[in-house]
Amino acid sequence: MQKSRPGAFAPDACDPPANASQRYLTRDVDKENVLAHALRVCKDALMTTRFTYWIEGDGKYLGYLNDYPDHWTQGDNIQDLKDHLRDLHETFSAEDIPGIKKESELELA
């Protein structure tokens, strides 16, 4: 784990302390780096999707993205499965593929 300076924000925090720019960020480059990092962290934190998984008798992890329940994938362990699920999400999000069913929500009131 990285040690941070007193008053510096943690790598997993979306907002730096109010006085960070006054205490440590004296150059515009420093400010840009901190803002870019905060945006990346917040973007990563907000980009999530739900998935369903189970372990088969042979120890393989099977699962699917809840938005795309017809498209299963597998992995040797939970991390491997998550990597494959990320690949599926990237593919399905980047392209308009005919015949891909997607689950969504409908606001009723």
MIGU-133023 format. One record per residue (C-alpha): residue number from 0; residue in one letter; x, y, z. Coordinates in steps of 0.02 Angstrom, whole numbers, plus 50000, padded with zeros to 5 digits. Layout:
N
+-----+--------+-------+-------+-------+
| num | residu |    xx |    yy |    zz |
+-----+--------+-------+-------+-------+
| NUM |      A |     X |     Y |     Z |
...
+-----+--------+-------+-------+-------+
//
This chain:
109
+-----+--------+-------+-------+-------+
| num | residu |    xx |    yy |    zz |
+-----+--------+-------+-------+-------+
|   0 |      M | 50000 | 50000 | 50000 |
|   1 |      Q | 50066 | 50171 | 49954 |
|   2 |      K | 50096 | 50294 | 50093 |
|   3 |      S | 50020 | 50463 | 50059 |
|   4 |      R | 50071 | 50633 | 50121 |
|   5 |      P | 49966 | 50709 | 50260 |
|   6 |      G | 49821 | 50797 | 50177 |
|   7 |      A | 49845 | 50705 | 50011 |
|   8 |      F | 49697 | 50607 | 49948 |
|   9 |      A | 49694 | 50418 | 49944 |
|  10 |      P | 49707 | 50332 | 49774 |
|  11 |      D | 49531 | 50265 | 49791 |
|  12 |      A | 49450 | 50430 | 49838 |
|  13 |      C | 49354 | 50529 | 49707 |
|  14 |      D | 49378 | 50698 | 49789 |
|  15 |      P | 49544 | 50771 | 49846 |
|  16 |      P | 49540 | 50872 | 50007 |
|  17 |      A | 49486 | 51052 | 49986 |
|  18 |      N | 49658 | 51116 | 50032 |
|  19 |      A | 49757 | 50997 | 49921 |
|  20 |      S | 49781 | 51126 | 49784 |
|  21 |      Q | 49844 | 51254 | 49909 |
|  22 |      R | 49962 | 51139 | 50005 |
|  23 |      Y | 50039 | 51027 | 49873 |
|  24 |      L | 49984 | 51077 | 49699 |
|  25 |      T | 50088 | 51226 | 49654 |
|  26 |      R | 50110 | 51192 | 49470 |
|  27 |      D | 49974 | 51178 | 49338 |
|  28 |      V | 50045 | 51008 | 49287 |
|  29 |      D | 50018 | 50944 | 49465 |
|  30 |      K | 49839 | 51004 | 49462 |
|  31 |      E | 49807 | 50922 | 49293 |
|  32 |      N | 49882 | 50757 | 49353 |
|  33 |      V | 49775 | 50755 | 49510 |
|  34 |      L | 49617 | 50797 | 49413 |
|  35 |      A | 49654 | 50666 | 49280 |
|  36 |      H | 49685 | 50535 | 49414 |
|  37 |      A | 49526 | 50581 | 49508 |
|  38 |      L | 49424 | 50569 | 49347 |
|  39 |      R | 49498 | 50397 | 49306 |
|  40 |      V | 49464 | 50333 | 49482 |
|  41 |      C | 49286 | 50399 | 49484 |
|  42 |      K | 49250 | 50334 | 49309 |
|  43 |      D | 49313 | 50161 | 49357 |
|  44 |      A | 49213 | 50167 | 49519 |
|  45 |      L | 49053 | 50211 | 49427 |
|  46 |      M | 49071 | 50086 | 49286 |
|  47 |      T | 48998 | 49928 | 49358 |
|  48 |      T | 48875 | 49799 | 49301 |
|  49 |      R | 48796 | 49651 | 49387 |
|  50 |      F | 48833 | 49471 | 49343 |
|  51 |      T | 48776 | 49299 | 49396 |
|  52 |      Y | 48897 | 49155 | 49421 |
|  53 |      W | 48910 | 48979 | 49491 |
|  54 |      I | 49042 | 48844 | 49509 |
|  55 |      E | 49020 | 48684 | 49409 |
|  56 |      G | 49066 | 48511 | 49473 |
|  57 |      D | 49232 | 48517 | 49380 |
|  58 |      G | 49281 | 48676 | 49473 |
|  59 |      K | 49253 | 48794 | 49324 |
|  60 |      Y | 49167 | 48960 | 49356 |
|  61 |      L | 49023 | 48996 | 49238 |
|  62 |      G | 48929 | 49158 | 49227 |
|  63 |      Y | 48844 | 49291 | 49125 |
|  64 |      L | 48815 | 49478 | 49130 |
|  65 |      N | 48640 | 49510 | 49194 |
|  66 |      D | 48613 | 49630 | 49048 |
|  67 |      Y | 48652 | 49488 | 48927 |
|  68 |      P | 48585 | 49329 | 49009 |
|  69 |      D | 48593 | 49223 | 48851 |
|  70 |      H | 48782 | 49238 | 48835 |
|  71 |      W | 48878 | 49135 | 48960 |
|  72 |      T | 49066 | 49125 | 48982 |
|  73 |      Q | 49182 | 49029 | 49097 |
|  74 |      G | 49344 | 49046 | 49192 |
|  75 |      D | 49465 | 48942 | 49293 |
|  76 |      N | 49433 | 49053 | 49445 |
|  77 |      I | 49326 | 49204 | 49489 |
|  78 |      Q | 49455 | 49329 | 49425 |
|  79 |      D | 49472 | 49237 | 49260 |
|  80 |      L | 49282 | 49236 | 49243 |
|  81 |      K | 49274 | 49423 | 49279 |
|  82 |      D | 49406 | 49454 | 49144 |
|  83 |      H | 49301 | 49358 | 49017 |
|  84 |      L | 49144 | 49450 | 49072 |
|  85 |      R | 49233 | 49617 | 49048 |
|  86 |      D | 49281 | 49562 | 48871 |
|  87 |      L | 49100 | 49517 | 48834 |
|  88 |      H | 49039 | 49684 | 48902 |
|  89 |      E | 49167 | 49779 | 48798 |
|  90 |      T | 49117 | 49685 | 48640 |
|  91 |      F | 48930 | 49705 | 48667 |
|  92 |      S | 48947 | 49888 | 48717 |
|  93 |      A | 49059 | 49937 | 48571 |
|  94 |      E | 48959 | 49857 | 48432 |
|  95 |      D | 48777 | 49847 | 48382 |
|  96 |      I | 48769 | 49659 | 48356 |
|  97 |      P | 48609 | 49591 | 48278 |
|  98 |      G | 48521 | 49456 | 48378 |
|  99 |      I | 48597 | 49500 | 48548 |
| 100 |      K | 48458 | 49505 | 48678 |
| 101 |      K | 48481 | 49628 | 48819 |
| 102 |      E | 48393 | 49646 | 48986 |
| 103 |      S | 48345 | 49822 | 49039 |
| 104 |      E | 48230 | 49915 | 49157 |
| 105 |      L | 48072 | 50010 | 49118 |
| 106 |      E | 48016 | 50155 | 49226 |
| 107 |      L | 47830 | 50137 | 49260 |
| 108 |      A | 47788 | 50294 | 49354 |
+-----+--------+-------+-------+-------+
//
